[in-house]
């Protein structure tokens, strides 16, 4: 290895949420990893709301934890408020959402990287791909130095061609006060990538002391804190043991020996600043008024978004306040959440007021909201426009179809959100490593995880607006729950090899106990009814059963309850999966020449040629390709296979 | 996965078949469709002036079908160019003189010139694959071919025009919108959605059910028009069933003799009465017998009676003991039963047999009375005065039934206050859409396509 001409196996460009997940995954898989960033202090920074999770996004966070990603732990250990959304709508759509301490989050990421062998941080701006005879050999920085690497992961976020808009003022930059990457954008253009512009925005930041909290509603966190990661669950359980001397409702401590006070002793470090859920802070709820709406309406022409300054498409589902006012004129008020960005942080994030109005209009607008009449601005809200690359130019492994050994993750693929970015970063980092090892890439099917849905949607359908996850994007919502992520992804985690043997066998063991208990409940009778039947009754919980197993953990009990109560529906979904995966099993040969298939409609043929689906199932999901096209393709494939 | 119908090289090669019925006729048509249709026409068809391939679409030319130096037939050659043809491909039709031998020779020339013999339904399948019609319309083509009465043909034409498709697409679109709203209630915080979302979507689901049921209601008529009404004639041996059958058909189909048990197997014949296609079934006489063959026949009779749209039970007016079976039938038979006393010519006018009416099956006037009665009875199920309209088929009925009962489930789930049922309801909505998509072909199913196109005859 010492004579190896490359400095790195995997070079990650950008150190946002996609970037650090990619770098950590690759390093943990034994790859010599370079992490290229403009500013090492900015690694893991939260550009927008310091909040992780929420509907469908929390599923991604839990999946990352199940596979060996960092996001869940990082959020849990820096969390200052924990909530669960959609509690009344059943386990399939339930979602945790937490707020992190804005400063602690990146500090922890940096500490994790510092403690991780195989990662080297390089402070520079990528300018060019280093190509030899069309083969990727690394990166050339803007200042002209060459970094040789066998694979490259691009995770530039909003920095690629970034342009900030505050009203009619336009600033070049990747984040307020930080430079963007412009040469790299040109590089991609010259290489012939199909590119587009997207837009996202962020609200102003207000001074904590300038808010009149009496005029708002309190929004406390939930106790005990609903955490994402198994590590945080374990710590909470240990803490309970220490505090109360008995273990009641949570995880069994790991089998490893070691002093029981281990975790508590280590609190206060950047890795574990406090016990998750300790000293939760409160958020506050207020709302826009008629006056807010009048101010916005009167100044729409001066908004970057509506004044025509921005060409990129905005996030439909996380709309700016201008968007909400224009599209929902009938609604008298919209929620505004007052979220402290940290315990000791003076910044307040007024969630729901993202906009691109001129600063003086923003001040007027914000001050028309109850409780914010005397709000002091620390930073204005702004919109940012950036380049993205059409993600249909990627394989499911997130490797580029255009340039081998080049991977892409995060907003460059058209997504929005930390969770979506981190998920792709992790997959790209893992697959860069898999490729170098000569192993088959990590692919997650649509029925195996939201990560699978995310990537399949991107590479199959592409996107022309910032893509965010929804549970409705998944066909099999009842199977893809956040609570069962460790179980459904166990075999994938094993193949990746980041989780330790002990962690894997713990999940194995839990799964075994769950299966055994379900079997017992189905075959043990009480007054003529099986315990399983009794448990299925509405409102019935495991702890209400006669003759129950007292040694089960809360996690195990939760799985048993859901598996039995939703058994019929879960089976239905499995049947549907079997039916639909028939098409997924029909591979489309690489040598198929779509131009020869004259019966295909022109539009379908062009789309198929561009996206080059790997199987009939994927082809059938391309928008604009209709059932008759699939029938024609199916005929051709059978013929090619003789 | 089951193999789909298309031949291995479907959609790339050129197919040919005789499109007209077998037998003697004035004209027979050989249809050629595919990329080489014009090349093949040039090779087999000789005419003055430009060859077929150089002629413009929508024209025809007189000439000869030739095999080498030999002229096989005089013919008209019709030119249609993609996509403006039945299949959406280049199509040539050769209209030769009738006669099956002649048509077969023309077809053979085409095949030798490079065409492949079309499989059943392949022309229509290509039309579907090329987006010329949806599945429901393709099925209408089949109905049109098989139409046994003018009304059935008119209904099929209505369906081919897209009348049924339009309704189904409307229903589908309405349900897609509803499904999207249900999803929205799961993916967005409540306060971001208008409060009226739930009541509005429940209302839309109810409308969809009503539409579903209205479509399902067209089945009775559709079934009668497509499959014909099944009219079963039963009765004791030698009561005159075969005589009645022959009378209704207007020809001697069944052997009539004085020997009881002459008809051992059921005899099925088609006829049309007042525009209603009818399948008339003469059954083996019902009696206790040791003869194994006759026993099988009798078992079959009971079967036929069960699925009849109209059941005519004949009794012998001259035999007062012949009432057992009537009593039995009357207790468990419905409005579909008609008891007719036959051989009324053998009894005194004053005696009144226990039947709705009495006939002598050998009398033409009595046969006419029976026909009128059959027509009246069956037309209760078809409104013959309404304009013929598209009706759903067995396949549609099956899928619509499934969709309808899923919608009912969804409605009951959404009508409760337990919000944890909403994700389950949304899962069921996806099934609803899948079922409806299968009706028009908006959902891709290999088997489905297989199923639908294999029922076509060659040439269509």
Interface residues (C-beta under 8 A of the other chain):
Chain A: X55 X56 X85 X86 X88 X89 X90 X92 X93 X335 X470 X471 X472 X475 X477 X478 X538 X566 X569 X572 X573 X576 X582 X583 X585 X586 X596 X597 X598 X599 X601 X620 X626 X627 X628 X630 X631 X632 X634 X635 X636 X638 X639
Chain B: X1 X3 X4 X6 X8 X9 X10 X11 X12 X35 X89 X126 X128 X129 X130 X131 X183 X184 X186 X187 X188 X189 X191 X192 X418 X419 X420 X421 X422 X423 X424 X426 X427 X430 X431 X441 X442 X443 X444 X446 X449
